[in-house]
Amino acid sequence: MDVKKGKVFVALIHGLHVGGAQKMMLSILNYFSQKNFEVHLIVFSAGGVLQKELAQEVIVHELNSNSISKGMGKCLKLIYKLKPNFVFSGIGHLNLALAPFIPVLKLMLPKTHWIARETNIVSLQNKEAKYPKIFDSLYRYFYKNYDKIIAQSLDMKKDLEENYGLIARVQVINNPVNIEKVEALANSNEKILFNSQRINLLSVAGLRKEKCHDLMLKVIVLLDDKYHLNIVGSGELEAKLLALAKSLGIEKRVSFFGYQSNPYAYMKQADLFLLTSQREGFPNVLLEANSLGLPIVAFSSLGGITEIIDEGVNGFTVPFEKIEEMAQEIEKAHNFVFNKKRIQEMTKERYAYGSILKKYEQLFRSLEDEK
């Protein structure tokens, strides 16, 4: 079935500030705007550094609400006014906020398909909530209102099916990587960023609790002085991590670069990429590192990490919190002869931008065929 011109695609997101879910949303919207869809984006909070990356064909509706609950009324009225063929919500907490209204909206908009893209291992995320049992109940009761839920990884699909009863509603579509863009930005920088006399380890992540940079710092303590950790990213834990590095006596072996609009320049010059997250959705940053041939050492936490890393081909994994083993694997990886070209080829084969986004298009087409 050919997608007819004029199909209306409405996407929802809280804001267009930096983040993996936001970047993925932009990729999806820009793709569909070139596929004869009339693409609308409803944004709850105005502005955001990523807005400039939206294709000019995407029609943006800013609700000017920093709270999803306060802006939901406006959002629902706008959805009804646009009468879309597809409504696509792109991040967990917004998905859950929209879900209770879908049964009524289905009566008012019988031709509309409702799709959510989940960004977390929900059961693990809910454990950190103030009322875990309540949130688990909300997901079990309301998430089934969606016609289809896109999981980024097999771990996420299994969690949604086994813990929330969403059998037959979940489809895995991995994240893509825009290899051409990553390479172009990586090559746009001519500045030397690291001390070439050191083995440069790199982390690119927000300085948040679930990223577990504290464990990364403790790994550095166990390594020889020739290893230097470079952290690209900002967040609420920056001051605490700086203090921890000092208390561990490694402040001269760790560099905090803050947020960088072009982290790929750092990836190009690094020797190894590190990931110590407690959980992930499907970490784009690993795909980006691999697209430049940079091997990875990561904790084998839930969220697609072990799907991405092929042991001894593009990196190594270690059980979560095993910092001694992490240090050993870093040393092993440094002495291991990785095939940079093979890493890049494998990444392109699995996660190329066009082929992954085509899966979204195929999903939307299949939903149209069902009605």
N, C-alpha and C positions, 0 to 999 in steps of 0.2 A: 504493500500500500504506500503510495506517495503521500507525503505530508502536504496538504493543500495550503496555498498562500492564505494568510489571514488567521491562522490558528493563534489564539491569544494565550500567552504563557506569562503567568504572574508568579514572581518569586518574592519570598519574604526573608528579611534578615534584620537583626537588631541594629547593626551599624557597620560602616565600612572602614573600621580601624584595622590595624594589622592583626592577622591571625590566619591559620590554615583554612578554617571554614570559610572565612571571608574571601580569601584568594580563590578557593575552589568555586565559590558561588560566582565570582567574576568570570572565571574560565567557562563555566556552564552558560552563563548569560551571553557572553560574547560569541560563543559558538552558535547558540540558537538564534541570535540576532542575524546571523548570516545564512540561516536555513529557512527562510520564508516564514518565520514566526514574528508576530507582533509581541515584543518582549517588554514587560513592565517589571520594575523592581520597587517593592514597598520597603522603605527603610524607616525604622522607628526613630532613631536619633540622627540628627542632621550632620553633614560633613563626613570627615574621615579621609585619611591620606590615600586610600585606595580608590576613591571615587574617580579620580582622574584616569584610572586604567580601564574604566568601563567604555565599551564601544559607544559611539555617538548615537547609534540606533536604539539603544536601551533607554526606555522612558522611566525616569526616576521620580518616585512619589515620596517625599519626605514628610513624615507625620510629626516631626519635631517633638517627640516624646522620649525622654530618657527611661521611661518605665514601659515595659511591654503591657502590663495590666492596664495602665492609663491610656495607652494608645490602641488597645485592641478594638474598641468600639469603632474608631475611625478606620482601622484596618478592615474590619468586616464589611463596613459600608462601601469601602472602595472595591473590595473583591466583588461584591454584588453588582456594583455599577459597571465594572469591567467585563463581567460575565465571561470569565476565562474558560478555555478548554482544559488548562492545567494550572493547578496551584502547587507550588513547590516551596517547601519550607526547609531551610538549610542548616539549622543548628538546634541541638536537643531541647534547650529550655523553651525556645520559641515553638518548636514542634508540639511540645506538651501543652503550651498555653493555647494554641490554636485548636488542638484535637477535640475538646469538648463541644465546640461549635459546629463541627463538620456534619453531624447527622441532620441538623436543621438546615444547614447550607446545601446539603445534598437534595433536600426537598425543593429548595428555591432555585438551585442550579443543577438540574439533573444530568446535564451533559459535561459537568466538570469532573476532572480526575484529581485526586488528592494524593500528593506524594511527599514523603518526608525523607530527608537525608540525615541519618544519625551520625554523630561525630565522636561518640564515646562508648566505652564498655559500660552500659547503663548501670548494671548491678554494682560495679566498683565505684562509679561516680556517686550513686545514691548512698553508699556507705559513709561518704564524707558529708552528706547533707545533715541539717539539723534534725530532721525527722525522717530517717531512712525508710521506715515501714510505710509511712504515708506516701512518699514518693514512689516506692515500689508499687503500691496499690493504684496510684494514678496512672502509671505507665501500663499496668496490666489492664485497667479498665478502659482507658481512652485511646491508647496507641492503635488499637484495632480499628479505629474509625478511618484510618488512612487506607487507601486502595493498595498502596505499595510503599514499603520502607526500604531505602537503600542503605545497606551496611557497607562500610569501607573494607572490612576484613572478615575472614572466616570466624575469627574469635568473636567479633561483634555479632555476626549472624547467629552463632551458637548461643550466645548470651541472650539475645532477644527471643529466640525460639524456646530455649529451655526454661528461662526464668520469667518470661512474660507471655508465653503462649501464642506467639505470633507466627505459628506455622503457616507456610505457604504465602505469607505476605512480604517476606524479606528476600531481597536479591542483593548479591554482592557485586559491587562495582568498585574496583580499586581506584585510588586517586591517580591522576596522570601527572606527568612532569613535562613542562614545555622546554624540551631540550635545547632548541634553537635559542630561546630567550636566555636560558641559564648560561649557555656557552658565550653568547654575545656580551652579556653583562660581566661574566668572569674575565673575558678578554679585553674589556674596556678599561681596565685598571692597569697602569704600568708601575704603580708605586709598590715598593717592597714593604710588606706588612709585618713580616716576622723576622726574627733573628735566625738566619740560615745555619748558624752553628748549633742550633737546638733541634730536637725532635718535636715538631709542633703539632700538638693535639688540639682539636677544635670542637667546640660545642656551639650550636646555633639554636637557641631556644629562649623563650620567655623565662624570666627568673621567678618561677612560681613553684609552689610546694610539690606538685606532682612530677616536676622535672628532676627533682632530687639532685640538684647541683651540690648539695652538702656531701653526698656520697662520692661524687666526682672529685671533690677536693680531698676527701680522705684517701681516694685511690692515688692521687698525686704524691701524697706523703710516702707511699710505699714504693715509688719509682725513683730511679736514679736522677740526679740533678740535671742530666742532659735533656730530660723531658720537660716541656713547657706547655701549660694549659692556656688556651686562648678562648675566652667566652664572649660570644657575640649575642647580645640580647639585653633587654631591660625588664624591670618588674619590681614588685613590692619587696622582694627579698634581697635586693642588691646590697643594702647596707649590712644585713646580717651575714651575707656571704663574704663580703669584704672583711668583716670582723672575724669570721671563722678562718679565712685564709691566714690572717695575721696570727690568730691564736694557735694555728697548726704550724706556724713557722714557715709557710710557703708563699708569703705575699709577693716575693720576688720571682716566684715561678709561675705566677698566674697573672694574666692580663685581662682586664674587663674592658671591652670595647664599646659597650652599650648597644643601643639599637643601630643597625646599619641598613640603609635602603638597598645596598648591594652586598649581601653576605657571600655571594658566589665568588667574589674576588678573594675572600678569605679561604673558601673551600679549595680554590685552585692552588693556593700556596701551602696548604696544610699537608701534613704527612698522614694523619689518621683522623677520622671523625668519631666522636664519642656520643653515646646516648645512654643516659642513666634513668630514664623515666620509670615511674611506678606503673603507669598505664599510658596507652596511646589510643588513637582512633585508627589511623593509618598514616604514619609520619612522613609527610611530603619531603621533609628535610633530608631524609635518608635517600629518597629517590634523586633529589637534587645533587647530593654529594656523589652518589654513584654515577650520575650522568656526566660528571667531570672526572670519573675514574678514581675517585677518592674512596678507599676502603673504610669499613666501619667496625668498631667494637661496641657492642651494646648489651644491655641487660635484656634477657629474653622475656620481657613482660608481655602481658596480653595487649593486643592491638595491632596485629599485622607485622610485628618486627621479625618474627621467625619466618613469615611468608616472604619478606623482602630479602632477608639475608640467607644466602646459600653458603653454608660453612666452607671456608677455604677458597671460595670463589670471589665473593665481594665483601667478605668480612667474617667476624666471629661473634658468637653470642655467649653470654654468661648468665647463670641464674640471678634473679634480682637480689640485691644487697650483698652479694658475694664479692666484696671489694678486693680481697686477696686474689681471687681468681681473675677478677677484672684486670688487676695490675699485671698478672702473668700473661693474660691474653693480649694486652697492649704490647708487652715485650715480644711476644710470639708474633704478633701482627707486624711489628716494626721489622723483624728479621725475615718475615715471610715474603716471597716473591709473588706479588699479585700481578695479574695481567690486566693492566689499566684498560687496554682496548677491549678486552673481553667483558670487563665490568660495564663499560659504556654500551657495548652492543647488547648485552643482556637487559640493561635498563630500557633501552629503546624498544627491544622486542616485547617486553612485558607492559611498559607503562607509557608508551608514546602518547602524547597529547591527543592526536587525532583519533587513534583507535579506541581510547578509553571514552572520549566524549561521544563517539559514535554509538557506544553501548547505551548511553543515556537516551540518545535519539531513538534507538531500537526499542528501548523500554517504553517510551512515550507512544511510539507507533503501535506497540502491542496492546497498550491500554485502550487506544482508539479502536482497535479491531475487536476488543471484547464487548463494546457497547453497540 
